Amino acid sequence: MIAGLGCGAGFAIAQTAGDATPPAQENPAPSAPGGVAPAPNMPTPVDPNIELRDKLAKIRKDNDDLAAKLKELQLLIDLNVCDPATKSKIEALFQQASLTPPADAQMTPMAAEVTDTDTAGMVQQSLRTPSDTAAIGPASNPLDQTRLLKLLNSMTVFVITPNAFGSGIVVAPNLVLTNRHVVEQSKGQVVVMNKSAGFALQGRVVATTETSNFNQEDFALVSVDGTLPAVAPQLAAEPQPLDRVIAAGYPGTVISNDQNFRKLLEGGVGDAPDLVLSSGIINTVQNSKSAVPVVVHTADIAPGSSGGPLVNSCGQIVGINTFLRQGDGGTARFAISADVIGHFLTAHHAVLPVGPKCGADAG
């Protein structure tokens, strides 16, 4: 989550030659030959329309500037937070970063549609047992700030492709859930970074939904070559309006000021950017009886946030941040609900349990 939101490269403002005519310079008349006295100086003709030409040039310049701003605003209202059309200038720079995998890396190109038969084995390989390190997980009562921060830093990853970047959720020792629209142009090149792990891991897309269309399922599973932090995520049970929620991810408008991110833009290597968190409440659970209910909330998200978790006070996953919409009435932020996440993961043999009702929301 692709964009203030600062999306898009905008227009290059073209200067049109001849918009304004420069004032003529007065020159003395040449001496007449043969000693004849020169004619008296004639006044230099003045363009009667010069003032109008200057005004026209200014209007054209203002119109070009306005067109560029309108273009940016139009990009910002695109539904997909990480849609290539909404990537900011910093994302365009990121496309030039060095992301070529080593020659011996086995990168699987993403298929537009993948069946359970195709992916079951690859997903199972990603579910191998982690080390003896105790997994960080949610609780049935609100977590204190220290534990919640630790959980979100372990659970949330930075997902990078040559064409876009976004966020993801660790759902198994070697498996990340993100939005399909974050990785669908990856051409098999995916890099996952995690603040807790402290280094980059190469990955491959092993399962996706059929599309990434608005108001439809928009998921992808990325199998990572390495071990992610040990987390034991849970899905939230029946989120309700006014429940407190926290969004975690890597919005480009914020991480563009991160030193680690700037190193990546320059083709260097280093740590992941600092995780960006924002809090809010649930406005409504929309289309709750449909196949794809969404959680509408007030926690800030932006291009680059796509694929990141929306959790409750107990650290349980309420949804996956996927898109936003801007209009005269303000900004609406949408996360595909935990129910839909659960069905997708179960279909691909990566099951997450539904946790108990969070104590902060009970009653």
Beta strands, then each sheet from edge to edge (+ up, - down):
strand 1: 156-160
strand 2: 165-172
strand 3: 175-178
strand 4: 190-193
strand 5: 200-208
strand 6: 220-224
strand 7: 244-249
strand 8: 276-286
strand 9: 294-297
strand 10: 309-312
strand 11: 317-327
strand 12: 330-337
sheet 1: 1+ 2- 3+ 6- 5+ 4- 1+
sheet 2: 7+ 8- 9+ 12- 11+ 10- 7+
end
